Amino acid sequence: GGQINFGDADDSDAGRVRYDHNDNSMRFTTATSERMRIDSSGNVGVGLTNPSAYGKFIVKDSSSSLINLDCTSGAAKLTFFENGTGSFGLHTLNGSDGLAFVDADGSTERLRIDSSGNVGIGTTSPSDNLHVVGDIRINSNTPQLKFTSADNSSNSYSISANINDSTDGGFFIQEGP
């Protein structure tokens, strides 16, 4: 293979770009350790030598912060594409802690997690742990909503529906587990 070494008088190969003919990969090295590899299929691995095991792009490290997006002005945005067409995005809240799930063109916010941890569906300003604007569907033969006390004691209530029983259908409110 061929390689280009970068260094100085104290260390002639402090950095290296190497092409390996055996597996047709390109390897990038700093401080004598391989840091990134592009394999023959175009898979990119940062922090590992076998990127094809993970897909097109993988970052691996023992650090708790692998990938950071830092926008110097406005919201940071990560958009997912399918066949060249944007289909969904994750956006920061432009100066506030939180995350928004938006349509690909960024025009409609579908879900928000705000700085208090409140989740909003159909609203950009959730006022409770879960705040839904619009209909909610529970799809089950025996759907049930349970309300329990915060200390998980036996104080609980449920609203349930018996949908499949034509003789005894309807809604029920029940106390207890």
C-alpha angles and dihedrals in degrees: 000000000000129000144181117215124204121199150109138243092290097046121018095190106037088135131023142184110198133181113205114205093193094069100009093241133144115222129195119202134187127177089005093299127107107244103173138016133191110199128209091270093054095256111150124213125185113193096007139066102223108060094158089073090066108035133256099329131019133168116195128181141134090244120106090228112061105157125020127187113201119183114189093202127028129347122338109237134200114188127191118215133199115200092338096312120109111237107171141359143201115215133183116232097254100254101350128090111256145071135253128205108212141175114268094261090052093236100113126045111210102180135008135194107197132202091271092054092252114148120217125192113188091002134081093206110051112190098189139039088272119016117178124184108195136023125330120207125202108191110197140110088243107024117189139183114203126201115194135172118261092246091058091239120152091272103114142133131197137196112207139170129215099211103164098049107088093187099046105024126142142082125311132195112204134182119218135028 
